[in-house]
Amino acid sequence: MVRQLKGYHHTQILREDSSTVIYRGIKELDRTPVIIKYIKTEYPTIEDIARLKYEYKILQSLEIVGVVKCYGLEDKHQFGAIILEDFGGEPLSKYLSQKSFDLSDFLAVGIQLAETLANLHQYKITHNNLKTGNVFFNPQTGQVKIDDFSLATYLDEEKQTISNQNFFEDALYISPEQTGRMNRLVDYRTDFYSLGIIFYEILTGQLPCQSTELLELVHCHIAKIPISPSIIAKNLGLREIPQVVSDIVMKLLAKTAEERYQNALGLKADLEMCLNLLQTTGEITPFQVGQLDLYSQFSIPQKLYGREFEVKTLMAAFERISQGTTEIMLVSGYSGVGKSSLVYEVHKPIVRQRGYFIFGKFDQFKRNIPYAALIQAFQELVRQLLTESNERISIWRAKLLKALGVNGQVIIDVIPEVERIIEPQPAVPELGTSESQNRFNRVFRQFIYVFCKLEHPLVLFLDDLQWADSASLKLIQLLINDPNSQYLLLIGAYRDNEVSATHSLMLTLSELQQAGAVMNNIVLEPLHLDDVSQLIADTFQSNQKQDLLTHHSPSTHSLAELIFNKTQGNPFFLSQLLKSLYQDNLLFFNFHQACWQWDIERLQHIDITDNVVELMVSRIQKLLPRTQNVFKLGACIGDKFTLEVLSIINEMHESMVTFKKKL
C-alpha cells in the first residue's frame, strides 16, 4: 500500500508500474492541480529514495516546454514522492487504448516530441526510457510532454547492463544497444529508436516487437526488421500512411545507431515538411528523408574497420561449436589494438542461435583471487536468466538441480545470485585444500555444461589472459580437454608483448596443444592507412550532400595521414586523439556551410603527442579536481562499476557523481 501525502486530494491513478504509481490530484492549500509520483513500496529503500532524488535533480535542471515541470520533492521519514505539474494530460498509452490520431495530429505530436528531444540532447541528457506510458498528451490542446527521468543520464555513452527492475516492462521499447547483447555503446540515439516505436504504435495500433518472452523481444529488436507502417496499414485496412511518413519511422527504427537520425532537429525538419505539404496540397508527396539531418554531432562510428577476415574467422568458430564441438580461440595483440571490440562482434550470430555470450576480465591487481574472471562472467549470465519469465526460471532450476545434485552450495558460495534460481541448498562437507579445489573444478564444470546445449551454445570470453591466476588456467585446461564438453567456444584475449615462452599462460596453451585441443589464434595488427582513411571519411562525411562537401569540406586524406602517423593505426589511440582534437575545437562543424572543417596546416604545427598514455593523462588533468578524485575512486573499484557503487564509495548520492563521460 502506498502512503499518500497529506495536504493533497488524490482524484485518479494515471499510471502504475512495478516500482512507481502516479496520481492526479489537487493541492488543498491553493487548489493547484498537480500530479504526484510515488515510490510504490510502503517503505522505500535507500536506493529507491536515491533514484527519486536523482530524477528530481534532473527535472529541476531543465527548462524545456516539452518536459513535465517539477514543483517539489518529498523524501522525509523513508517516504518518497515528486510533485509535478498537471497540464491536463494523460499517458499516451491510455489515450491510444481508446482513440486514434489522424495524420495531421500525429505529425503535430511528432514535431513536439522531436523538438523536446532536441532540447534534451542539447542539455547532454539521454532519456533512455521513452514509451507511450511516459509521454503525456492533452487531447484538448494537443500538447505533449515527456515524463519519467528515472533512467535518464548525463553520460555521452555507456555500456548497457541488465539491472533495471522494470526491464521486461520496458523491453518493448528498448533499442538494440540497450539489450546489452550488441557490440555497441548506448548514446543519445537510443531515444530515436524508442521514439520510432512510439510513432509506429500511434500509426498502426501495434508494436514492432511483440512477445511475452524476454529473449524473443531481445532477438526481435536486434535482428528482425519490422514490417513498414504503410504495409501494415494496407494489410489491416487502416487509413493510408504516406510512404514518406513510413520511411521516417523506419529510419528511426534502424538497428544500428549510425543509420538512424543523428539530430532530433533533422527529424523535426522532415516532420514539418510532411505537415506543410499536407496542409498546403492535401497530400504528402515523396521526398528523400534525412537530407537535412546533417551530422553536426561528433560521433566516431562504432563499427569495425579492417577486421573483415578476423570477424569471419570468429563467426566460423561459433558455427562449428554450434554443431556440438568445443574450441578455444585466442586473440592476441597490443593493448588498444581492438581485441575486445573484435570479439564482441560475435553477439549477432549468438542471438541468431539463441546462444549466450558472457564476459570476464582478469585484473593484474586481483591475481590472488582464484576464478575471479570466470565467476564474473557467470554472474552476468545468471543475471540474464533472472530477467526471464517465471516459467523459464523454473526450467533452469530443474536443470541446475539435476546437474549439481547435493553440491549446489558450492556454486552459491561464489555466485550468490544462483540461490534465487535453485533456492537455499544444504551445506557441503568441509574438505582439505586439494580435495576442495578438485570438487570445485568438477562442480563448476557441471554448472557450465548446463548452458552448453544445442538449443543455446555458450561463448565464454575471457579478457587479459596474461593476468590469469593459476587456478583459472587449470580450470580452463580441464574444460577444453574434457571429452564431455560440447557447444562451448572459449575466446581468450591477451597482450602478446607481455608474455614470454615461460609465462604460465603460454605453458598452459602449450599443454592444451599437446593434448590435441582444438585451438586457433588470431593475431591482431594495427589498422592500415586505408582503414584509417575510411574511418575518418565516415566520421566527417557520412550522409552529407556531395555538392556541399565538394565546395566546402577539406580533404579527409591529409587528416587521415596525420592521425595515422601519430597513432600508428592503433584504434584506441586513434579514437581518443580524434576526441581530444574535437574537444579542443580543432575539429568543428560549420553550420553555415553545413560541413565539418579543420585547418590541416595548424594541426601539423601544433604539438600533438604520439603517446597514448600522455594523451590520456593530459585529458584527465583538464578535468576538475573533484572529477579527477571520482575517477581515482572508480579505478580503485575495478575495470567497471555502477554509479550506485561509486556513489557509496564517494559517500554521495548518485546524482552528485553523475558526470559527463569525457574519456
Residue pairs with C-beta under 8 A, 6 or more apart in sequence:
1 42
2 21
2 38
2 39
2 40
2 42
3 38
3 42
3 79
4 10
4 23
4 36
4 38
5 36
5 74
5 81
7 27
7 28
7 29
8 25
8 26
8 27
8 28
8 34
8 36
9 25
9 26
9 28
10 23
10 24
10 25
10 36
11 23
11 24
11 25
11 26
12 23
12 24
13 21
13 22
13 23
13 24
14 22
14 23
14 24
14 35
14 90
14 91
14 94
15 21
15 22
15 91
15 93
15 94
15 133
16 22
16 40
17 40
17 133
17 166
17 169
18 40
18 165
18 166
18 169
19 39
19 40
19 41
19 48
19 165
19 166
20 37
20 38
20 39
20 40
20 148
20 150
21 37
21 38
21 40
22 35
22 36
22 37
22 38
22 147
23 35
23 36
23 38
24 33
24 34
24 35
24 86
25 33
25 34
25 35
25 36
25 86
26 32
26 33
26 34
27 34
27 83
33 86
33 88
34 71
34 83
34 84
34 85
34 86
35 68
35 83
35 84
35 85
35 86
36 81
36 82
36 83
36 84
37 52
37 81
37 82
37 84
38 80
38 81
39 48
39 49
39 52
39 80
39 81
41 48
43 78
44 52
44 78
44 79
44 80
47 644
48 80
49 75
49 78
49 80
50 644
50 647
50 653
50 654
50 655
51 150
51 654
52 73
52 75
52 80
52 81
52 82
52 150
53 73
53 75
53 653
53 655
54 150
54 653
54 654
54 655
54 658
55 82
55 148
55 149
55 150
55 152
56 70
56 73
56 82
57 655
58 125
58 149
58 152
58 655
59 67
59 68
59 69
59 70
59 82
59 84
59 149
60 70
61 123
62 120
62 123
62 125
64 116
64 119
64 120
64 123
65 116
65 145
66 112
66 113
66 115
66 116
66 119
66 144
66 145
66 146
67 116
67 119
67 120
67 145
67 146
67 147
68 84
68 85
68 87
68 136
68 145
68 146
68 147
69 84
69 85
70 82
70 83
70 84
70 85
71 83
71 84
71 85
72 82
72 83
73 81
73 82
73 83
74 80
74 81
74 82
74 83
75 81
84 147
87 136
87 138
87 141
87 143
87 145
88 138
88 140
88 141
89 136
89 137
89 138
89 143
89 144
89 145
90 136
90 137
90 138
90 139
91 132
91 133
91 134
91 135
91 136
91 137
92 132
92 133
92 135
92 136
92 137
92 144
92 198
92 202
93 131
93 132
93 133
95 137
95 139
96 132
96 201
96 202
96 205
99 139
100 202
100 205
101 109
101 202
101 203
102 239
103 239
103 241
103 242
103 245
103 278
104 275
104 278
104 279
105 142
106 199
106 202
106 203
106 245
107 245
107 271
107 274
107 275
107 278
108 142
108 275
109 137
109 142
109 144
109 202
110 199
110 271
111 268
111 271
111 272
111 275
112 143
112 144
113 135
113 144
113 146
113 195
113 198
114 195
114 264
114 265
114 267
114 268
114 271
115 264
115 268
116 144
116 145
116 146
117 127
117 191
117 192
117 195
117 264
117 267
118 263
118 264
118 265
118 268
120 126
120 127
120 146
120 191
121 188
121 191
121 263
121 264
124 154
124 156
124 660
125 149
125 152
125 153
125 154
126 152
126 153
126 155
126 186
126 187
126 188
126 190
126 191
127 146
127 149
127 151
127 152
127 191
127 194
128 151
128 152
128 153
128 178
128 186
128 190
128 191
129 148
129 150
129 151
129 152
129 170
129 173
129 194
130 146
130 173
130 191
130 194
130 195
130 198
131 170
131 172
131 173
131 194
131 197
131 198
132 198
132 201
132 202
133 148
134 146
134 147
134 148
135 144
135 145
135 146
135 147
135 198
136 144
136 145
136 146
136 147
137 143
137 144
138 144
151 164
153 658
154 658
154 659
154 660
155 658
155 659
155 660
155 661
156 187
156 188
156 660
156 661
156 662
157 185
157 186
157 187
157 661
158 185
158 186
158 187
158 661
159 180
159 185
159 186
159 640
160 177
160 178
160 179
160 180
160 185
160 186
161 180
161 380
161 383
161 642
162 180
162 383
162 384
162 387
163 383
163 642
164 170
167 214
167 387
168 214
168 387
171 179
171 214
171 217
171 218
171 221
172 197
172 207
172 209
172 210
172 217
173 194
173 197
173 198
174 190
174 193
174 194
174 221
175 186
175 189
175 190
175 193
175 194
175 221
175 257
176 182
176 184
176 193
176 221
176 222
176 255
176 256
177 184
177 185
177 186
177 190
177 257
178 186
178 190
179 218
179 221
179 222
181 218
181 222
181 347
181 350
181 351
181 357
182 222
182 344
182 347
182 348
183 302
183 341
183 344
183 345
183 347
184 256
184 257
184 302
185 302
187 257
187 299
188 297
189 257
189 260
189 261
189 262
190 257
192 252
192 257
192 260
192 261
192 264
192 267
193 252
193 253
193 254
193 257
193 260
195 252
196 249
196 250
196 251
196 252
196 253
196 260
197 207
197 208
197 209
197 253
199 229
199 248
199 249
199 252
200 206
200 207
200 208
200 226
200 229
200 249
200 253
201 207
203 229
203 232
203 233
203 241
203 245
203 249
204 229
204 232
204 233
204 236
204 238
204 241
205 236
205 238
206 232
208 220
208 226
208 227
208 253
209 217
209 220
209 221
209 224
209 226
210 220
211 217
211 220
212 389
213 388
213 389
213 392
214 387
214 388
214 389
215 354
215 388
218 351
219 351
219 352
219 354
221 255
222 255
222 347
222 348
222 351
223 255
223 348
223 351
223 352
225 255
226 250
226 253
227 235
228 246
228 249
228 250
229 241
229 245
229 246
229 249
229 250
230 240
230 241
230 242
230 243
230 245
230 246
231 246
232 238
232 241
233 239
233 240
233 241
234 240
242 274
242 283
242 284
243 286
244 270
244 274
244 284
244 285
244 286
244 287
244 289
245 274
245 284
247 289
248 267
248 270
248 271
248 274
248 289
251 259
251 260
251 261
251 289
251 290
252 260
252 261
252 267
253 260
254 260
256 303
257 302
258 299
258 301
258 302
258 303
258 542
261 267
261 290
261 293
262 293
262 294
262 295
262 296
262 297
262 299
262 543
263 293
263 294
263 295
263 296
263 297
266 290
266 292
266 293
266 294
267 293
269 292
269 293
270 289
270 290
270 292
270 293
273 287
274 284
277 283
277 284
277 285
278 284
290 543
291 545
293 543
294 544
294 589
294 594
295 540
295 542
295 543
295 544
295 589
295 596
296 589
296 591
298 539
298 579
298 582
298 587
298 589
299 539
300 535
300 539
300 575
300 578
300 579
301 535
301 538
301 539
301 542
304 311
304 338
304 341
304 342
304 345
305 527
305 531
305 532
305 534
305 535
305 571
306 527
306 528
306 530
306 531
307 338
307 342
307 345
307 524
310 342
310 522
310 524
311 342
311 345
313 329
313 520
313 522
314 329
314 342
314 343
314 345
314 346
314 491
314 522
315 345
315 346
315 349
317 327
317 329
317 489
317 520
318 346
318 349
318 350
318 353
318 355
318 457
318 459
318 489
319 349
320 327
321 327
321 457
321 487
321 488
321 489
322 353
322 355
322 454
322 457
322 487
324 454
324 486
324 487
325 486
325 487
325 518
326 452
326 479
326 480
326 482
326 485
326 486
326 487
326 488
326 489
326 490
326 518
327 488
327 489
327 490
327 518
327 519
327 520
328 476
328 480
328 489
328 490
328 491
328 492
328 512
328 517
328 518
328 519
328 520
329 489
329 490
329 491
329 492
329 519
329 520
329 521
329 522
330 465
330 491
330 492
330 493
330 494
330 509
330 519
330 520
330 521
330 522
331 339
331 342
331 343
331 491
331 492
331 493
331 494
331 521
331 522
331 524
332 339
332 493
332 494
332 495
332 496
332 521
332 522
332 523
332 524
333 339
333 495
333 496
333 523
333 524
333 525
334 495
334 496
334 497
334 526
334 570
335 495
335 572
336 570
336 571
336 572
336 573
336 612
337 524
337 525
337 526
337 570
337 571
337 572
338 524
338 571
338 572
339 463
339 493
339 524
340 463
340 493
341 571
342 522
342 524
343 461
343 463
343 491
343 493
346 357
346 459
346 491
347 357
349 355
350 356
350 357
350 457
350 459
353 456
353 457
354 455
354 456
355 456
355 457
355 458
355 459
356 381
356 384
356 451
356 456
356 457
356 458
356 459
357 459
357 461
358 377
358 378
358 380
358 381
358 458
358 459
358 460
358 461
359 376
359 377
359 380
359 461
359 462
359 463
360 372
360 373
360 374
360 375
360 376
360 377
360 378
360 460
360 461
360 462
360 463
361 373
361 376
361 462
361 463
361 464
361 639
361 640
362 372
362 373
362 462
362 463
362 464
362 465
362 466
362 467
362 468
362 469
362 472
363 372
363 373
363 464
363 467
363 638
363 639
364 464
364 467
366 372
366 638
367 467
367 468
367 469
368 469
369 469
370 469
370 470
370 471
370 472
371 414
371 440
371 444
371 469
371 471
371 472
371 475
372 469
372 472
373 462
373 463
373 464
373 468
373 472
374 444
374 460
374 462
374 472
374 475
375 414
375 415
377 460
377 461
377 462
378 415
378 447
378 448
379 415
379 417
381 451
382 415
382 417
382 418
382 421
383 417
385 392
385 393
385 396
385 421
386 393
386 417
386 420
386 421
388 396
393 421
396 421
396 450
397 421
397 422
397 423
399 450
400 408
400 418
400 421
400 422
400 447
400 450
401 408
401 422
403 446
403 447
403 449
403 450
404 410
404 411
404 422
404 425
404 443
404 446
404 447
406 425
406 426
406 428
407 428
407 439
407 443
407 446
408 418
408 422
408 425
408 426
409 425
409 426
409 427
409 428
410 428
410 439
410 440
410 443
410 444
411 418
411 443
411 444
411 447
412 418
412 419
412 422
412 425
419 425
428 439
430 436
431 439
437 471
441 474
441 475
441 478
444 475
445 475
445 478
445 479
445 482
445 485
448 458
448 460
448 479
448 488
449 484
449 485
449 486
451 458
452 458
452 485
452 486
452 487
452 488
453 486
453 487
454 487
456 487
457 487
457 488
457 489
458 487
458 488
458 489
459 489
459 491
460 488
460 489
460 490
460 491
461 491
461 492
461 493
462 468
462 472
462 476
462 490
462 491
462 492
462 493
463 493
464 493
464 494
464 495
465 492
465 493
465 494
465 505
466 494
466 495
466 498
466 499
466 503
466 505
468 476
468 504
468 505
470 504
473 504
473 505
473 508
474 508
476 490
476 492
476 508
477 508
477 511
477 512
479 485
479 488
479 490
480 490
480 512
480 517
480 519
481 512
481 515
481 517
494 505
496 523
499 505
499 506
500 506
509 519
512 519
513 519
525 569
526 568
526 569
526 570
526 571
527 535
527 564
527 569
527 570
527 571
527 574
528 569
529 560
529 561
529 564
529 569
531 569
532 560
532 563
532 564
532 567
532 569
532 574
533 556
533 557
533 560
533 564
535 560
535 574
536 556
536 559
536 560
536 563
537 556
537 560
539 578
540 553
540 556
540 587
540 595
540 596
541 549
541 553
541 556
541 596
544 553
544 594
544 595
545 594
548 593
548 594
548 595
549 595
551 593
552 590
552 593
552 594
552 595
552 597
553 595
553 596
553 597
554 597
554 598
554 600
558 600
559 598
559 600
559 603
562 600
562 603
562 604
563 574
563 577
563 578
564 574
565 610
566 573
566 577
566 608
566 609
566 610
567 573
567 574
567 577
567 610
567 612
568 610
570 612
572 612
573 612
573 615
576 612
576 615
576 616
576 619
576 663
577 608
577 615
578 587
580 615
580 618
580 619
581 587
581 598
581 603
581 608
582 588
583 619
583 662
586 598
586 599
586 602
586 603
586 606
587 596
587 597
587 598
588 596
588 597
588 598
589 595
589 596
589 597
590 596
590 597
609 615
609 618
616 663
619 662
619 663
620 628
620 631
620 663
621 628
623 631
623 662
627 659
630 646
630 650
630 657
630 659
631 663
633 646
633 649
633 650
634 641
634 646
636 649
637 645
637 646
637 649
643 654
643 657
643 658
644 654
646 657
647 653
647 654
647 656
647 657
650 656
650 657
